[in-house]
Amino acid sequence: MNQVALITGANKGIGKEIARQLGEAGYTVLIGSRDHARGELAAKGLVADGIKAETIQLEVTDPVSVRQAAARIAAEHGRLDVLVNNAAIIPDGDAGVTEVAADVLRAGFETNVIGLIEVTTALLPVLRKAPAARIVNLSTSLASFTLVGDPESRMSTVRTLGYNSSKVAVNMVTVMLANELRGSGILVNAADPGKCATEMGGWDTARTPAQGAAVAVQLATLAADGPTGQVHAESGRLPW
Ligand SMILES: NC(=O)c1ccc[n+]([C@@H]2O[C@H](COP(=O)([O-])OP(=O)(O)OC[C@H]3O[C@@H](n4cnc5c(N)ncnc54)[C@H](OP(=O)(O)O)[C@@H]3O)[C@@H](O)[C@H]2O)c1
């Protein structure tokens, strides 16, 4: 059976590598991209490497774009086996908690949380049509209270409240949706890719987007007895 996976924000970075790895595992991958041309460029590269990839225009903060993407997947594929909510922004510069502008906080929540919920809600009907759908939300160590609260951890030094708090909300969405879908066959988990060399992660790290993608791909391809409602990194389960 041909399995279908949608990855949001898959025109570059970790999302593109998640698409590549799922494509190599045999999935038809739908490259979610808010800019159709950038999505096409990524999809063409993957197709040239022998992967079944298609572009799907998807701006996660635009309800019309989200609705159209969901309608197209329903019409052309009839079901969705994997949804990877990867698209996100870091709205912050470096600022203390009392210095962060309200617009920065709003922007982070708009894309990283509300966009993710809107996309998931629109796609739930086609996810339910798959025999064992998987939902993976991209999270981060910067959303771990344990790590950010540890003065010895690098995570305690990063001053990006808009990003961190939005990803804390993503973790709660993950847990609550997993609870709601328990028994449905759909597993919902979050993946921390680790700091990777991308536009968001910066280029000052040796960890590749492909390495970061691997944990999301594992969670996207879990067996029926796999976990649900958890956050995993390469090293295992991430502390809350
Ligand atoms: N890189 C890291 O070190 C790191 C560490 C921990 C967690 N993560 C998480 O991993 C995921 C991928 O990060 P990355 O490093 O690959 O980031 P990236 O290179 O900046 O790529 C982000 C992707 O999201 C898309 N995007 C942003 N806003 C969007 C919107 N409103 N609608 C649709 N697409 C949107 C971008 O599209 P455009 O190209 O059009 O901008 C791009 O395709 C994110 O969820 C991030 O929080 C990354």
The ligand as a MOL file (V3000), in Angstrom:
LIG
                    3D

  0  0  0     0  0            999 V3000
M  V30 BEGIN CTAB
M  V30 COUNTS 48 52 0 0 0
M  V30 BEGIN ATOM
M  V30 1 N 17.7060 23.7620 13.6570 0
M  V30 2 C 17.7350 23.5160 14.9560 0
M  V30 3 O 18.8020 23.5930 15.5910 0
M  V30 4 C 16.4810 23.0940 15.6910 0
M  V30 5 C 16.6120 22.6810 17.0290 0
M  V30 6 C 15.4650 22.2800 17.7260 0
M  V30 7 C 14.2430 22.2700 17.0810 0
M  V30 8 N 14.1450 22.6630 15.7730 0 CHG=1
M  V30 9 C 12.8250 22.6210 15.1390 0
M  V30 10 O 12.9040 21.9010 13.9120 0
M  V30 11 C 11.9800 22.4320 12.9600 0
M  V30 12 C 12.6870 22.7800 11.6650 0
M  V30 13 O 13.6870 23.7330 11.9450 0
M  V30 14 P 14.8060 24.1580 10.8750 0
M  V30 15 O 16.0420 24.3970 11.6420 0
M  V30 16 O 14.8020 23.2120 9.7250 0 CHG=-1
M  V30 17 O 14.2270 25.5870 10.4310 0
M  V30 18 P 14.3900 26.3940 9.0530 0
M  V30 19 O 15.5740 25.9430 8.3000 0
M  V30 20 O 14.2770 27.8260 9.4400 0
M  V30 21 O 13.0860 25.9520 8.2440 0
M  V30 22 C 11.8150 26.2700 8.7290 0
M  V30 23 C 10.7710 25.8620 7.7260 0
M  V30 24 O 9.4890 26.2820 8.2210 0
M  V30 25 C 8.8600 27.0640 7.2150 0
M  V30 26 N 7.9120 28.0200 7.7840 0
M  V30 27 C 8.1260 29.0030 8.6790 0
M  V30 28 N 6.9920 29.6680 8.9230 0
M  V30 29 C 6.0290 29.0870 8.1720 0
M  V30 30 C 4.6470 29.3190 7.9750 0
M  V30 31 N 4.0090 30.3170 8.5930 0
M  V30 32 N 3.9600 28.5010 7.1340 0
M  V30 33 C 4.5840 27.5040 6.5030 0
M  V30 34 N 5.8980 27.2440 6.6120 0
M  V30 35 C 6.6060 28.0360 7.4470 0
M  V30 36 C 10.0030 27.7440 6.4700 0
M  V30 37 O 9.5660 28.2380 5.2070 0
M  V30 38 P 10.3800 29.3960 4.4030 0
M  V30 39 O 11.5580 28.7270 3.7610 0
M  V30 40 O 9.3570 29.8870 3.4460 0
M  V30 41 O 10.8000 30.4160 5.4300 0
M  V30 42 C 10.9600 26.5550 6.3560 0
M  V30 43 O 10.5400 25.6860 5.3450 0
M  V30 44 C 11.3100 23.6260 13.6460 0
M  V30 45 O 10.0690 23.2390 14.1920 0
M  V30 46 C 12.2900 23.9840 14.7530 0
M  V30 47 O 11.6610 24.6290 15.8350 0
M  V30 48 C 15.2350 23.0800 15.0780 0
M  V30 END ATOM
M  V30 BEGIN BOND
M  V30 1 1 1 2
M  V30 2 2 2 3
M  V30 3 1 2 4
M  V30 4 1 4 5
M  V30 5 2 4 48
M  V30 6 2 5 6
M  V30 7 1 6 7
M  V30 8 2 7 8
M  V30 9 1 8 9
M  V30 10 1 8 48
M  V30 11 1 9 10
M  V30 12 1 9 46
M  V30 13 1 10 11
M  V30 14 1 11 12
M  V30 15 1 11 44
M  V30 16 1 12 13
M  V30 17 1 13 14
M  V30 18 2 14 15
M  V30 19 1 14 16
M  V30 20 1 14 17
M  V30 21 1 17 18
M  V30 22 2 18 19
M  V30 23 1 18 20
M  V30 24 1 18 21
M  V30 25 1 21 22
M  V30 26 1 22 23
M  V30 27 1 23 24
M  V30 28 1 23 42
M  V30 29 1 24 25
M  V30 30 1 25 26
M  V30 31 1 25 36
M  V30 32 1 26 27
M  V30 33 1 26 35
M  V30 34 2 27 28
M  V30 35 1 28 29
M  V30 36 1 29 30
M  V30 37 2 29 35
M  V30 38 1 30 31
M  V30 39 2 30 32
M  V30 40 1 32 33
M  V30 41 2 33 34
M  V30 42 1 34 35
M  V30 43 1 36 37
M  V30 44 1 36 42
M  V30 45 1 37 38
M  V30 46 2 38 39
M  V30 47 1 38 40
M  V30 48 1 38 41
M  V30 49 1 42 43
M  V30 50 1 44 45
M  V30 51 1 44 46
M  V30 52 1 46 47
M  V30 END BOND
M  V30 END CTAB
M  END
